[in-house]
């Protein structure tokens, strides 16, 4: 009983220390070092620049993101139509999957732009920053999907006409048909002896 209580106490202490260490890293950085030094300045430059925008600027950028998403969707749709015209089933399936994912991101982006518009109208900076960050994630996702769509590989292009099979027989092989050989009365076959470990 004491061992079980001691075990649960150790688990509780370990979990408490891990939660406190995560909170310390998030607020001050690791061992007192600022988070920017650990991650590097390059990792936070674009995030700082786009988050420091005013809500009105965020709305303008979000609408620009939607335009880029529409362009990406149009590009993938054109590639899909070309693959379908070429009857390239493999590539068409790949592109169709990417296009469906882009359309989902676009629908979500449209909803987020409307929510961002209402947050800007209500002058709610926290909500507008939240919606803008989601728009950034959606934009990045669509850009990634367009890159993946460019990597879709279709059927082999080396197929030229029907294949043909040719048969060549080595003339050195004797032309004996086993059915025509007959039977030899001197050859007697015996049934094999049964071998079993259980008797």
N, C-alpha and C positions, 0 to 999 in steps of 0.2 A: 504494500500500500504506500509506504514512504517512497519507494523507488518510482512509483507511478506519479506521485505528487511532485517529486523532484524533476521528473522528466517534463511534465507540463509547465513547471516554473521556468525551466530552461528554454522551452519553446516560446513562452510569453516574453521572456527577457530578450531573446533573439529577435523576435518580431518587433518589439518596441525599439530596439537599437536600429534595426533596418529602417523603420519608418522615420526615426529621428535623423538618421544619416541622409536619407533622401530629401527630407525637408531642409537640412543644412546645405546640401549641394544646390538645391533649387534657390535658396535665398541668398547665400553668400558665395557659393562656389565651393570647390573641393579644397579642403585644408586652407581656407581663407583666400584662395586665388579667385579672381573674378572669372565669371563664366566665359566672357569674350576671349580671355587669354587661353582658356582650355580649348575652346572650339576654333579659335582663330578668327581674325577680323573678317576674312572673306566669307565665312559661313553666315555672318549676320548683317552684312552690308545691305543686301537687297531687302531683307525683312525689315530692318530699321527704316530704310528709305520709304517703303510702301506703307508701313504701319503709321508713320508720322504724318501721313497725308491728312488733310481735313476731310470730314465726311463727304463734302461736295466733290472733292477731288477723287475720293474713293469711288463714288458713284460713277463719275466719268470714266475712271479706269475699269470699273466692273463692266460698263457697257462696251468698252473697247475689248475686254476679254471675251464678251459674248460674240463680238464681230469675228475675233480670231477663231473662236470655237465653230462658228458658222462656216468660215473658210476651210477649216480642217475637215468638217463634215462634208462639204462640197467636194473637196479633193478626194476623200476616201470613196464617196459615192461615184465619182467619175471613174476611179480605178475599178470599182466593183462592176460598173456597167461595161467597161472594157473587158474585164475577165469573163463576164457572162457572154459578151459578144464572141469572144474567142472560145467559148465552151470549156473554159478551164475551171472545172468543178472545185478542185482543191483550193485554188487561189480565191475563188468566189466565196467559198465557205469561210475562209479565214477573214476576208475583207468584210463579209456580212457580219461576223461576230464583232469585229472592231467597230463597225459603223453603228451597231446596236448599242454598244457601250458608250460611244460618243453621243448618241441621241439621248441616252439616259442622263449623261452629264449635262447636256444642253438644257434638258427639261428642268433639272435641278438648278442650273444656273439662272434660267429665266425666273424661277420662283425666288431665288436668292436676290436677284436684282430688284424685284418688286419689294421684298422685305427690306432691302437696303434703302430703297427709295422712301419707304414709310419711316424707317429709322432716321433718315436725314431730315425728313419733314418734321419729325417729332424732336429733332435735335438730341437724339440719344446716341452719344459717342461710343459707348461700350457696345451696344447692339450693332451699330454700323461697322465698328472695327471687327466684331465677330463675323458678320456677314461678308465683309470684304476678305477676311482671311479664308473663309470657305470658298469664295470665288477664286482666290489664288490657287487653292488646292485643285479645284475643278479645272481651271485653265491648265495647270501642270499635268493633270491626268489626261486631258484631251491631247495635249502636245505629245505625251508619251504614247498614246494610242495611235496617233498619226505616224509616229516613228515606227511603231510595231506594224502598222498596216503597210508601210513601205518595205518591210522585211518579209511580208507574206510571199511564200514560194509556191509556184503553181506546178503543173505537171511537167514532165520532162519534155524539152523541146527537140530532143534528138531523134524522135520517132519519125521515120521516113518510110512510108508505105507498109505493105503487109510483109510479114516475115515468111521465109521459105525454109523448108527442111530438106537437106540433101542426104542421101544414104550412099555410102561407099563400102563395099565388102572387100575384105582382103582376099585376093585370089589364092593365097597360100593355105587357106583353111579348107580341109577336106569337105566334100559335098556329100556327106552321109546323113541319111535320114534314119533316126533310131528305130522308127516303126518298121523299116524295111530290113533290118538286120536279122530278124527272127529270134528264136530262142535257142539257147545252148542247153542240151539235156545234162551236161556235166556240172553245171552250176546249180547248186541247191542252196537256197537261202533258208536260214534257220531263224526262228523267232528269238528275239533277245530274252535273256534270263531275267526274271523279275527280281529286283533288288529292293528290299524294304527294310527299314530299321525295326519295324514291328512285325513279329511273327509268332 
